[in-house]
Amino acid sequence: MLFELVSATAASSLEGGTKAMSGGVPLDFDRTVLLQIAVFAVLIVVLKPLLFDPVLKVFALREQRTEGARATARELQEKAGELLQRYEKELERIKQVAADERDLLRSETSKLEAEILDEARQATTRIVDEGRRKIEHEVNSIRVAVGAESEKVAQMIVERVVGQGVN
């Protein structure tokens, strides 16, 4: 059954193909074709100013605005690039100024630290010298006192030794 259906379809397509090749397509060229051409021409004449021209103007205006927006965007992007470059240069300059200022502060701090240490050394030396003088003075006064005391003790020892020997 399937075979019969396929063979019938193939036979009918072959018949249609031979008719088309033989040029047997009938073409009626009567008033309806002329009427359709006339309607088409009238529609072109009427629709061109009413529809096609305004639509083409809208397309042109849209294209013009798009190009204008692109040009504006390019200009803005160029300005942004210039601003970024200026910003980076200014930032670099500020970093350099900050580094110079930091170095200056470090050198001033080092000088101040050296001055403070020098003053502290001088004060320490003065305190040590005063302490040594006081100690030396006290040692001398103790020596004098011990010397006087030792004479008294020696005198007492002599008196006791002499006093015992007499008894």
VMD Tcl script that builds the backbone (N, CA, C; Angstrom):
set m [mol new atoms 501]
animate dup $m
set s [atomselect $m all]
$s set {name element resname resid chain x y z} {
  {N N MET 1 A 0.819 -1.171 0.000}
  {CA C MET 1 A 0.000 0.000 0.000}
  {C C MET 1 A 0.874 1.250 0.000}
  {N N LEU 2 A 1.861 1.240 0.782}
  {CA C LEU 2 A 2.782 2.368 0.814}
  {C C LEU 2 A 3.477 2.515 -0.516}
  {N N PHE 3 A 3.822 1.398 -1.116}
  {CA C PHE 3 A 4.492 1.423 -2.404}
  {C C PHE 3 A 3.609 2.041 -3.470}
  {N N GLU 4 A 2.322 1.726 -3.447}
  {CA C GLU 4 A 1.373 2.266 -4.429}
  {C C GLU 4 A 1.252 3.770 -4.258}
  {N N LEU 5 A 1.222 4.240 -3.002}
  {CA C LEU 5 A 1.077 5.670 -2.737}
  {C C LEU 5 A 2.306 6.440 -3.210}
  {N N VAL 6 A 3.475 5.899 -2.990}
  {CA C VAL 6 A 4.713 6.549 -3.409}
  {C C VAL 6 A 4.803 6.580 -4.920}
  {N N SER 7 A 4.425 5.485 -5.600}
  {CA C SER 7 A 4.502 5.458 -7.066}
  {C C SER 7 A 3.487 6.389 -7.690}
  {N N ALA 8 A 2.301 6.539 -7.093}
  {CA C ALA 8 A 1.281 7.444 -7.631}
  {C C ALA 8 A 1.740 8.887 -7.479}
  {N N THR 9 A 2.364 9.218 -6.360}
  {CA C THR 9 A 2.849 10.583 -6.130}
  {C C THR 9 A 3.973 10.900 -7.100}
  {N N ALA 10 A 4.849 9.973 -7.329}
  {CA C ALA 10 A 5.955 10.186 -8.251}
  {C C ALA 10 A 5.452 10.367 -9.664}
  {N N ALA 11 A 4.430 9.616 -10.078}
  {CA C ALA 11 A 3.882 9.723 -11.432}
  {C C ALA 11 A 3.223 11.071 -11.623}
  {N N SER 12 A 2.495 11.555 -10.636}
  {CA C SER 12 A 1.810 12.839 -10.799}
  {C C SER 12 A 2.820 13.982 -10.842}
  {N N SER 13 A 3.905 13.889 -10.087}
  {CA C SER 13 A 4.905 14.949 -10.132}
  {C C SER 13 A 5.646 14.943 -11.447}
  {N N LEU 14 A 5.825 13.783 -12.057}
  {CA C LEU 14 A 6.464 13.722 -13.366}
  {C C LEU 14 A 5.593 14.361 -14.423}
  {N N GLU 15 A 4.286 14.159 -14.361}
  {CA C GLU 15 A 3.363 14.749 -15.343}
  {C C GLU 15 A 3.380 16.266 -15.227}
  {N N GLY 16 A 3.373 16.796 -13.998}
  {CA C GLY 16 A 3.401 18.249 -13.806}
  {C C GLY 16 A 4.704 18.837 -14.283}
  {N N GLY 17 A 5.787 18.122 -14.096}
  {CA C GLY 17 A 7.091 18.601 -14.522}
  {C C GLY 17 A 7.192 18.669 -16.023}
  {N N THR 18 A 6.607 17.720 -16.759}
  {CA C THR 18 A 6.674 17.758 -18.208}
  {C C THR 18 A 5.826 18.871 -18.763}
  {N N LYS 19 A 4.693 19.189 -18.120}
  {CA C LYS 19 A 3.850 20.294 -18.594}
  {C C LYS 19 A 4.590 21.613 -18.429}
  {N N ALA 20 A 5.275 21.794 -17.319}
  {CA C ALA 20 A 5.985 23.050 -17.069}
  {C C ALA 20 A 7.135 23.204 -18.029}
  {N N MET 21 A 7.781 22.127 -18.380}
  {CA C MET 21 A 8.916 22.217 -19.288}
  {C C MET 21 A 8.467 22.476 -20.714}
  {N N SER 22 A 7.308 22.063 -21.025}
  {CA C SER 22 A 6.836 22.261 -22.403}
  {C C SER 22 A 6.311 23.650 -22.622}
  {N N GLY 23 A 6.240 24.476 -21.563}
  {CA C GLY 23 A 5.775 25.842 -21.701}
  {C C GLY 23 A 4.280 25.930 -21.755}
  {N N GLY 24 A 3.604 25.038 -21.131}
  {CA C GLY 24 A 2.164 25.020 -21.191}
  {C C GLY 24 A 1.502 25.758 -20.069}
  {N N VAL 25 A 2.127 26.771 -19.474}
  {CA C VAL 25 A 1.497 27.523 -18.396}
  {C C VAL 25 A 0.672 28.619 -19.035}
  {N N PRO 26 A -0.612 28.614 -18.795}
  {CA C PRO 26 A -1.462 29.640 -19.411}
  {C C PRO 26 A -1.331 30.958 -18.654}
  {N N LEU 27 A -1.184 32.057 -19.362}
  {CA C LEU 27 A -1.055 33.380 -18.771}
  {C C LEU 27 A -2.081 34.273 -19.420}
  {N N ASP 28 A -2.999 34.756 -18.610}
  {CA C ASP 28 A -4.032 35.654 -19.119}
  {C C ASP 28 A -3.571 37.081 -18.907}
  {N N PHE 29 A -3.460 37.834 -19.935}
  {CA C PHE 29 A -3.052 39.217 -19.882}
  {C C PHE 29 A -4.244 40.047 -20.306}
  {N N ASP 30 A -5.061 40.431 -19.337}
  {CA C ASP 30 A -6.263 41.176 -19.658}
  {C C ASP 30 A -6.296 42.464 -18.858}
  {N N ARG 31 A -7.480 43.023 -18.670}
  {CA C ARG 31 A -7.626 44.311 -18.008}
  {C C ARG 31 A -7.270 44.267 -16.532}
  {N N THR 32 A -7.378 43.160 -15.869}
  {CA C THR 32 A -7.081 43.089 -14.441}
  {C C THR 32 A -5.594 43.371 -14.172}
  {N N VAL 33 A -4.750 42.917 -15.102}
  {CA C VAL 33 A -3.322 43.196 -14.947}
  {C C VAL 33 A -3.087 44.690 -15.070}
  {N N LEU 34 A -3.742 45.332 -16.046}
  {CA C LEU 34 A -3.599 46.781 -16.219}
  {C C LEU 34 A -4.168 47.529 -15.015}
  {N N LEU 35 A -5.286 47.010 -14.478}
  {CA C LEU 35 A -5.894 47.627 -13.313}
  {C C LEU 35 A -4.952 47.512 -12.099}
  {N N GLN 36 A -4.330 46.375 -11.925}
  {CA C GLN 36 A -3.403 46.185 -10.814}
  {C C GLN 36 A -2.169 47.087 -10.963}
  {N N ILE 37 A -1.678 47.254 -12.176}
  {CA C ILE 37 A -0.545 48.162 -12.427}
  {C C ILE 37 A -0.943 49.589 -12.099}
  {N N ALA 38 A -2.158 49.985 -12.488}
  {CA C ALA 38 A -2.644 51.344 -12.227}
  {C C ALA 38 A -2.801 51.572 -10.730}
  {N N VAL 39 A -3.366 50.602 -10.011}
  {CA C VAL 39 A -3.544 50.728 -8.564}
  {C C VAL 39 A -2.166 50.830 -7.883}
  {N N PHE 40 A -1.229 50.030 -8.334}
  {CA C PHE 40 A 0.124 50.059 -7.785}
  {C C PHE 40 A 0.759 51.435 -8.008}
  {N N ALA 41 A 0.623 51.982 -9.208}
  {CA C ALA 41 A 1.201 53.303 -9.512}
  {C C ALA 41 A 0.548 54.381 -8.669}
  {N N VAL 42 A -0.769 54.318 -8.505}
  {CA C VAL 42 A -1.473 55.317 -7.693}
  {C C VAL 42 A -1.018 55.206 -6.232}
  {N N LEU 43 A -0.902 53.988 -5.746}
  {CA C LEU 43 A -0.451 53.811 -4.375}
  {C C LEU 43 A 0.968 54.348 -4.181}
  {N N ILE 44 A 1.844 54.127 -5.148}
  {CA C ILE 44 A 3.210 54.661 -5.047}
  {C C ILE 44 A 3.161 56.178 -4.994}
  {N N VAL 45 A 2.383 56.787 -5.889}
  {CA C VAL 45 A 2.316 58.249 -5.950}
  {C C VAL 45 A 1.702 58.807 -4.667}
  {N N VAL 46 A 0.682 58.156 -4.119}
  {CA C VAL 46 A 0.011 58.660 -2.929}
  {C C VAL 46 A 0.823 58.359 -1.663}
  {N N LEU 47 A 1.362 57.158 -1.544}
  {CA C LEU 47 A 2.046 56.757 -0.313}
  {C C LEU 47 A 3.456 57.330 -0.181}
  {N N LYS 48 A 4.070 57.696 -1.307}
  {CA C LYS 48 A 5.430 58.232 -1.228}
  {C C LYS 48 A 5.484 59.473 -0.350}
  {N N PRO 49 A 4.698 60.524 -0.628}
  {CA C PRO 49 A 4.787 61.696 0.250}
  {C C PRO 49 A 4.135 61.482 1.622}
  {N N LEU 50 A 3.148 60.591 1.688}
  {CA C LEU 50 A 2.449 60.389 2.951}
  {C C LEU 50 A 3.156 59.409 3.892}
  {N N LEU 51 A 3.821 58.410 3.360}
  {CA C LEU 51 A 4.398 57.378 4.217}
  {C C LEU 51 A 5.906 57.217 4.036}
  {N N PHE 52 A 6.328 57.025 2.810}
  {CA C PHE 52 A 7.734 56.682 2.583}
  {C C PHE 52 A 8.677 57.831 2.921}
  {N N ASP 53 A 8.379 59.055 2.447}
  {CA C ASP 53 A 9.262 60.191 2.728}
  {C C ASP 53 A 9.379 60.474 4.232}
  {N N PRO 54 A 8.249 60.528 5.003}
  {CA C PRO 54 A 8.389 60.753 6.446}
  {C C PRO 54 A 9.182 59.639 7.148}
  {N N VAL 55 A 8.961 58.395 6.733}
  {CA C VAL 55 A 9.694 57.287 7.353}
  {C C VAL 55 A 11.181 57.412 7.037}
  {N N LEU 56 A 11.523 57.760 5.809}
  {CA C LEU 56 A 12.925 57.938 5.439}
  {C C LEU 56 A 13.549 59.112 6.197}
  {N N LYS 57 A 12.750 60.176 6.407}
  {CA C LYS 57 A 13.259 61.302 7.196}
  {C C LYS 57 A 13.518 60.882 8.646}
  {N N VAL 58 A 12.614 60.075 9.198}
  {CA C VAL 58 A 12.800 59.592 10.565}
  {C C VAL 58 A 14.058 58.735 10.655}
  {N N PHE 59 A 14.253 57.858 9.664}
  {CA C PHE 59 A 15.459 57.027 9.650}
  {C C PHE 59 A 16.716 57.893 9.557}
  {N N ALA 60 A 16.678 58.921 8.677}
  {CA C ALA 60 A 17.834 59.805 8.516}
  {C C ALA 60 A 18.104 60.591 9.804}
  {N N LEU 61 A 17.019 61.086 10.411}
  {CA C LEU 61 A 17.176 61.833 11.661}
  {C C LEU 61 A 17.726 60.936 12.770}
  {N N ARG 62 A 17.242 59.708 12.840}
  {CA C ARG 62 A 17.743 58.771 13.839}
  {C C ARG 62 A 19.227 58.484 13.610}
  {N N GLU 63 A 19.598 58.297 12.349}
  {CA C GLU 63 A 21.009 58.046 12.018}
  {C C GLU 63 A 21.865 59.256 12.391}
  {N N GLN 64 A 21.332 60.456 12.082}
  {CA C GLN 64 A 22.071 61.680 12.404}
  {C C GLN 64 A 22.249 61.817 13.923}
  {N N ARG 65 A 21.195 61.572 14.663}
  {CA C ARG 65 A 21.280 61.668 16.120}
  {C C ARG 65 A 22.207 60.593 16.693}
  {N N THR 66 A 22.166 59.424 16.117}
  {CA C THR 66 A 23.044 58.347 16.578}
  {C C THR 66 A 24.500 58.729 16.350}
  {N N GLU 67 A 24.792 59.241 15.176}
  {CA C GLU 67 A 26.166 59.670 14.886}
  {C C GLU 67 A 26.569 60.826 15.793}
  {N N GLY 68 A 25.630 61.755 16.030}
  {CA C GLY 68 A 25.913 62.874 16.938}
  {C C GLY 68 A 26.191 62.382 18.346}
  {N N ALA 69 A 25.399 61.418 18.789}
  {CA C ALA 69 A 25.611 60.863 20.128}
  {C C ALA 69 A 26.949 60.129 20.194}
  {N N ARG 70 A 27.287 59.425 19.134}
  {CA C ARG 70 A 28.581 58.735 19.111}
  {C C ARG 70 A 29.727 59.746 19.152}
  {N N ALA 71 A 29.585 60.830 18.369}
  {CA C ALA 71 A 30.628 61.860 18.360}
  {C C ALA 71 A 30.752 62.494 19.750}
  {N N THR 72 A 29.613 62.775 20.356}
  {CA C THR 72 A 29.629 63.349 21.706}
  {C C THR 72 A 30.269 62.376 22.691}
  {N N ALA 73 A 29.929 61.105 22.555}
  {CA C ALA 73 A 30.516 60.090 23.438}
  {C C ALA 73 A 32.027 60.011 23.241}
  {N N ARG 74 A 32.478 60.098 21.984}
  {CA C ARG 74 A 33.925 60.080 21.728}
  {C C ARG 74 A 34.601 61.285 22.368}
  {N N GLU 75 A 33.974 62.474 22.199}
  {CA C GLU 75 A 34.544 63.682 22.793}
  {C C GLU 75 A 34.614 63.565 24.318}
  {N N LEU 76 A 33.534 63.071 24.902}
  {CA C LEU 76 A 33.511 62.907 26.356}
  {C C LEU 76 A 34.556 61.895 26.813}
  {N N GLN 77 A 34.725 60.837 26.037}
  {CA C GLN 77 A 35.725 59.833 26.395}
  {C C GLN 77 A 37.135 60.421 26.290}
  {N N GLU 78 A 37.372 61.239 25.258}
  {CA C GLU 78 A 38.678 61.885 25.128}
  {C C GLU 78 A 38.924 62.833 26.303}
  {N N LYS 79 A 37.878 63.608 26.666}
  {CA C LYS 79 A 38.014 64.515 27.808}
  {C C LYS 79 A 38.271 63.732 29.088}
  {N N ALA 80 A 37.579 62.613 29.235}
  {CA C ALA 80 A 37.792 61.774 30.424}
  {C C ALA 80 A 39.227 61.242 30.446}
  {N N GLY 81 A 39.734 60.859 29.283}
  {CA C GLY 81 A 41.121 60.387 29.214}
  {C C GLY 81 A 42.097 61.489 29.588}
  {N N GLU 82 A 41.847 62.700 29.087}
  {CA C GLU 82 A 42.714 63.831 29.432}
  {C C GLU 82 A 42.641 64.124 30.932}
  {N N LEU 83 A 41.423 64.103 31.474}
  {CA C LEU 83 A 41.274 64.342 32.914}
  {C C LEU 83 A 41.983 63.270 33.728}
  {N N LEU 84 A 41.890 62.041 33.277}
  {CA C LEU 84 A 42.575 60.954 33.974}
  {C C LEU 84 A 44.086 61.155 33.934}
  {N N GLN 85 A 44.609 61.568 32.787}
  {CA C GLN 85 A 46.048 61.813 32.681}
  {C C GLN 85 A 46.463 62.960 33.600}
  {N N ARG 86 A 45.663 64.042 33.604}
  {CA C ARG 86 A 45.973 65.170 34.484}
  {C C ARG 86 A 45.910 64.736 35.948}
  {N N TYR 87 A 44.909 63.933 36.271}
  {CA C TYR 87 A 44.769 63.433 37.635}
  {C C TYR 87 A 45.980 62.594 38.032}
  {N N GLU 88 A 46.406 61.711 37.148}
  {CA C GLU 88 A 47.559 60.859 37.449}
  {C C GLU 88 A 48.832 61.688 37.599}
  {N N LYS 89 A 49.014 62.707 36.734}
  {CA C LYS 89 A 50.186 63.581 36.857}
  {C C LYS 89 A 50.155 64.337 38.184}
  {N N GLU 90 A 48.987 64.866 38.520}
  {CA C GLU 90 A 48.848 65.618 39.770}
  {C C GLU 90 A 49.077 64.702 40.969}
  {N N LEU 91 A 48.557 63.494 40.894}
  {CA C LEU 91 A 48.755 62.524 41.972}
  {C C LEU 91 A 50.237 62.195 42.121}
  {N N GLU 92 A 50.921 62.031 41.003}
  {CA C GLU 92 A 52.361 61.748 41.045}
  {C C GLU 92 A 53.119 62.931 41.656}
  {N N ARG 93 A 52.714 64.143 41.281}
  {CA C ARG 93 A 53.350 65.337 41.830}
  {C C ARG 93 A 53.116 65.420 43.342}
  {N N ILE 94 A 51.903 65.129 43.755}
  {CA C ILE 94 A 51.577 65.174 45.181}
  {C C ILE 94 A 52.365 64.110 45.939}
  {N N LYS 95 A 52.501 62.937 45.348}
  {CA C LYS 95 A 53.298 61.887 45.986}
  {C C LYS 95 A 54.745 62.336 46.142}
  {N N GLN 96 A 55.279 63.006 45.137}
  {CA C GLN 96 A 56.657 63.491 45.201}
  {C C GLN 96 A 56.801 64.554 46.284}
  {N N VAL 97 A 55.835 65.476 46.343}
  {CA C VAL 97 A 55.872 66.520 47.375}
  {C C VAL 97 A 55.787 65.873 48.755}
  {N N ALA 98 A 54.917 64.881 48.899}
  {CA C ALA 98 A 54.776 64.198 50.187}
  {C C ALA 98 A 56.074 63.473 50.558}
  {N N ALA 99 A 56.714 62.843 49.575}
  {CA C ALA 99 A 57.983 62.149 49.850}
  {C C ALA 99 A 59.054 63.154 50.270}
  {N N ASP 100 A 59.123 64.306 49.577}
  {CA C ASP 100 A 60.091 65.340 49.948}
  {C C ASP 100 A 59.821 65.857 51.360}
  {N N GLU 101 A 58.544 66.092 51.649}
  {CA C GLU 101 A 58.174 66.587 52.974}
  {C C GLU 101 A 58.515 65.546 54.046}
  {N N ARG 102 A 58.253 64.290 53.752}
  {CA C ARG 102 A 58.567 63.210 54.693}
  {C C ARG 102 A 60.074 63.145 54.946}
  {N N ASP 103 A 60.873 63.259 53.875}
  {CA C ASP 103 A 62.329 63.237 54.035}
  {C C ASP 103 A 62.806 64.430 54.866}
  {N N LEU 104 A 62.212 65.594 54.611}
  {CA C LEU 104 A 62.568 66.783 55.375}
  {C C LEU 104 A 62.231 66.587 56.855}
  {N N LEU 105 A 61.047 66.059 57.127}
  {CA C LEU 105 A 60.648 65.821 58.518}
  {C C LEU 105 A 61.561 64.798 59.182}
  {N N ARG 106 A 61.958 63.779 58.429}
  {CA C ARG 106 A 62.873 62.774 58.995}
  {C C ARG 106 A 64.214 63.404 59.357}
  {N N SER 107 A 64.726 64.251 58.462}
  {CA C SER 107 A 66.022 64.875 58.756}
  {C C SER 107 A 65.903 65.817 59.954}
  {N N GLU 108 A 64.802 66.587 60.022}
  {CA C GLU 108 A 64.603 67.474 61.164}
  {C C GLU 108 A 64.454 66.665 62.451}
  {N N THR 109 A 63.733 65.555 62.356}
  {CA C THR 109 A 63.555 64.703 63.526}
  {C C THR 109 A 64.896 64.123 63.977}
  {N N SER 110 A 65.722 63.720 63.022}
  {CA C SER 110 A 67.047 63.191 63.369}
  {C C SER 110 A 67.886 64.260 64.061}
  {N N LYS 111 A 67.847 65.492 63.542}
  {CA C LYS 111 A 68.597 66.580 64.174}
  {C C LYS 111 A 68.092 66.839 65.583}
  {N N LEU 112 A 66.773 66.877 65.726}
  {CA C LEU 112 A 66.175 67.127 67.036}
  {C C LEU 112 A 66.522 65.999 68.004}
  {N N GLU 113 A 66.487 64.776 67.505}
  {CA C GLU 113 A 66.841 63.628 68.340}
  {C C GLU 113 A 68.304 63.726 68.787}
  {N N ALA 114 A 69.178 64.120 67.860}
  {CA C ALA 114 A 70.598 64.265 68.204}
  {C C ALA 114 A 70.783 65.364 69.257}
  {N N GLU 115 A 70.059 66.485 69.102}
  {CA C GLU 115 A 70.154 67.566 70.078}
  {C C GLU 115 A 69.671 67.114 71.456}
  {N N ILE 116 A 68.534 66.398 71.468}
  {CA C ILE 116 A 67.985 65.931 72.744}
  {C C ILE 116 A 68.948 64.953 73.409}
  {N N LEU 117 A 69.521 64.041 72.616}
  {CA C LEU 117 A 70.484 63.082 73.169}
  {C C LEU 117 A 71.721 63.802 73.693}
  {N N ASP 118 A 72.179 64.829 72.978}
  {CA C ASP 118 A 73.349 65.594 73.422}
  {C C ASP 118 A 73.053 66.301 74.743}
  {N N GLU 119 A 71.856 66.921 74.830}
  {CA C GLU 119 A 71.470 67.580 76.075}
  {C C GLU 119 A 71.374 66.564 77.210}
  {N N ALA 120 A 70.818 65.385 76.908}
  {CA C ALA 120 A 70.692 64.349 77.937}
  {C C ALA 120 A 72.076 63.879 78.384}
  {N N ARG 121 A 73.003 63.722 77.440}
  {CA C ARG 121 A 74.374 63.321 77.807}
  {C C ARG 121 A 75.021 64.380 78.687}
  {N N GLN 122 A 74.858 65.648 78.302}
  {CA C GLN 122 A 75.446 66.730 79.100}
  {C C GLN 122 A 74.856 66.749 80.504}
  {N N ALA 123 A 73.514 66.584 80.573}
  {CA C ALA 123 A 72.866 66.585 81.888}
  {C C ALA 123 A 73.342 65.391 82.707}
  {N N THR 124 A 73.463 64.251 82.061}
  {CA C THR 124 A 73.938 63.053 82.752}
  {C C THR 124 A 75.368 63.257 83.235}
  {N N THR 125 A 76.200 63.841 82.391}
  {CA C THR 125 A 77.599 64.101 82.773}
  {C C THR 125 A 77.652 65.057 83.951}
  {N N ARG 126 A 76.829 66.097 83.928}
  {CA C ARG 126 A 76.793 67.055 85.062}
  {C C ARG 126 A 76.361 66.354 86.348}
  {N N ILE 127 A 75.309 65.533 86.231}
  {CA C ILE 127 A 74.811 64.842 87.422}
  {C C ILE 127 A 75.880 63.884 87.967}
  {N N VAL 128 A 76.527 63.165 87.055}
  {CA C VAL 128 A 77.581 62.229 87.495}
  {C C VAL 128 A 78.735 62.994 88.119}
  {N N ASP 129 A 79.137 64.115 87.496}
  {CA C ASP 129 A 80.237 64.910 88.058}
  {C C ASP 129 A 79.861 65.462 89.439}
  {N N GLU 130 A 78.642 65.980 89.575}
  {CA C GLU 130 A 78.194 66.484 90.880}
  {C C GLU 130 A 78.172 65.356 91.903}
  {N N GLY 131 A 77.697 64.186 91.485}
  {CA C GLY 131 A 77.669 63.033 92.385}
  {C C GLY 131 A 79.067 62.641 92.813}
  {N N ARG 132 A 80.013 62.645 91.873}
  {CA C ARG 132 A 81.404 62.313 92.209}
  {C C ARG 132 A 81.977 63.335 93.188}
  {N N ARG 133 A 81.707 64.634 92.944}
  {CA C ARG 133 A 82.205 65.680 93.844}
  {C C ARG 133 A 81.617 65.509 95.246}
  {N N LYS 134 A 80.305 65.221 95.285}
  {CA C LYS 134 A 79.682 65.032 96.599}
  {C C LYS 134 A 80.281 63.826 97.305}
  {N N ILE 135 A 80.453 62.739 96.547}
  {CA C ILE 135 A 81.034 61.523 97.141}
  {C C ILE 135 A 82.452 61.815 97.616}
  {N N GLU 136 A 83.234 62.519 96.807}
  {CA C GLU 136 A 84.611 62.850 97.183}
  {C C GLU 136 A 84.635 63.732 98.416}
  {N N HIS 137 A 83.708 64.705 98.452}
  {CA C HIS 137 A 83.619 65.591 99.615}
  {C C HIS 137 A 83.243 64.797 100.861}
  {N N GLU 138 A 82.260 63.907 100.711}
  {CA C GLU 138 A 81.837 63.094 101.850}
  {C C GLU 138 A 82.958 62.143 102.285}
  {N N VAL 139 A 83.663 61.554 101.293}
  {CA C VAL 139 A 84.784 60.662 101.638}
  {C C VAL 139 A 85.846 61.451 102.402}
  {N N ASN 140 A 86.133 62.667 101.931}
  {CA C ASN 140 A 87.130 63.501 102.619}
  {C C ASN 140 A 86.677 63.839 104.038}
  {N N SER 141 A 85.401 64.203 104.171}
  {CA C SER 141 A 84.913 64.553 105.509}
  {C C SER 141 A 84.889 63.321 106.407}
  {N N ILE 142 A 84.571 62.159 105.810}
  {CA C ILE 142 A 84.600 60.924 106.606}
  {C C ILE 142 A 86.041 60.601 106.993}
  {N N ARG 143 A 86.983 60.817 106.079}
  {CA C ARG 143 A 88.394 60.564 106.395}
  {C C ARG 143 A 88.860 61.474 107.538}
  {N N VAL 144 A 88.434 62.734 107.457}
  {CA C VAL 144 A 88.823 63.671 108.524}
  {C C VAL 144 A 88.215 63.213 109.837}
  {N N ALA 145 A 86.914 62.852 109.761}
  {CA C ALA 145 A 86.235 62.417 110.996}
  {C C ALA 145 A 86.854 61.125 111.514}
  {N N VAL 146 A 87.150 60.172 110.577}
  {CA C VAL 146 A 87.757 58.907 110.983}
  {C C VAL 146 A 89.167 59.181 111.522}
  {N N GLY 147 A 89.877 60.098 110.888}
  {CA C GLY 147 A 91.231 60.442 111.367}
  {C C GLY 147 A 91.177 61.006 112.783}
  {N N ALA 148 A 90.201 61.894 113.016}
  {CA C ALA 148 A 90.068 62.474 114.354}
  {C C ALA 148 A 89.650 61.400 115.346}
  {N N GLU 149 A 88.758 60.578 114.962}
  {CA C GLU 149 A 88.268 59.494 115.821}
  {C C GLU 149 A 89.389 58.493 116.103}
  {N N SER 150 A 90.157 58.210 115.023}
  {CA C SER 150 A 91.244 57.234 115.216}
  {C C SER 150 A 92.284 57.783 116.171}
  {N N GLU 151 A 92.524 59.082 116.177}
  {CA C GLU 151 A 93.460 59.663 117.129}
  {C C GLU 151 A 92.927 59.532 118.546}
  {N N LYS 152 A 91.617 59.743 118.688}
  {CA C LYS 152 A 91.009 59.615 120.017}
  {C C LYS 152 A 91.108 58.173 120.490}
  {N N VAL 153 A 90.795 57.260 119.565}
  {CA C VAL 153 A 90.846 55.832 119.924}
  {C C VAL 153 A 92.291 55.457 120.240}
  {N N ALA 154 A 93.227 55.937 119.438}
  {CA C ALA 154 A 94.641 55.629 119.685}
  {C C ALA 154 A 95.053 56.192 121.034}
  {N N GLN 155 A 94.609 57.400 121.358}
  {CA C GLN 155 A 94.933 58.025 122.633}
  {C C GLN 155 A 94.345 57.209 123.767}
  {N N MET 156 A 93.137 56.720 123.586}
  {CA C MET 156 A 92.479 55.920 124.619}
  {C C MET 156 A 93.231 54.594 124.801}
  {N N ILE 157 A 93.653 54.027 123.678}
  {CA C ILE 157 A 94.371 52.756 123.766}
  {C C ILE 157 A 95.694 52.992 124.490}
  {N N VAL 158 A 96.347 54.068 124.130}
  {CA C VAL 158 A 97.624 54.381 124.772}
  {C C VAL 158 A 97.383 54.606 126.256}
  {N N GLU 159 A 96.386 55.307 126.632}
  {CA C GLU 159 A 96.102 55.592 128.029}
  {C C GLU 159 A 95.782 54.308 128.771}
  {N N ARG 160 A 95.090 53.423 128.164}
  {CA C ARG 160 A 94.750 52.167 128.836}
  {C C ARG 160 A 95.970 51.284 128.939}
  {N N VAL 161 A 96.723 51.248 127.855}
  {CA C VAL 161 A 97.934 50.416 127.910}
  {C C VAL 161 A 98.898 51.030 128.940}
  {N N VAL 162 A 99.075 52.299 128.909}
  {CA C VAL 162 A 99.992 52.964 129.829}
  {C C VAL 162 A 99.387 52.890 131.244}
  {N N GLY 163 A 98.128 53.054 131.326}
  {CA C GLY 163 A 97.481 53.009 132.629}
  {C C GLY 163 A 97.501 51.613 133.210}
  {N N GLN 164 A 97.519 50.588 132.486}
  {CA C GLN 164 A 97.566 49.215 133.003}
  {C C GLN 164 A 98.993 48.851 133.367}
  {N N GLY 165 A 99.870 49.401 132.617}
  {CA C GLY 165 A 101.270 49.072 132.893}
  {C C GLY 165 A 101.735 49.743 134.193}
  {N N VAL 166 A 101.174 50.849 134.558}
  {CA C VAL 166 A 101.526 51.547 135.770}
  {C C VAL 166 A 100.895 50.828 136.944}
  {N N ASN 167 A 99.879 50.268 136.842}
  {CA C ASN 167 A 99.210 49.589 137.948}
  {C C ASN 167 A 99.887 48.356 138.241}
}
mol reanalyze $m
mol bondsrecalc $m
mol representation Tube
mol addrep $m
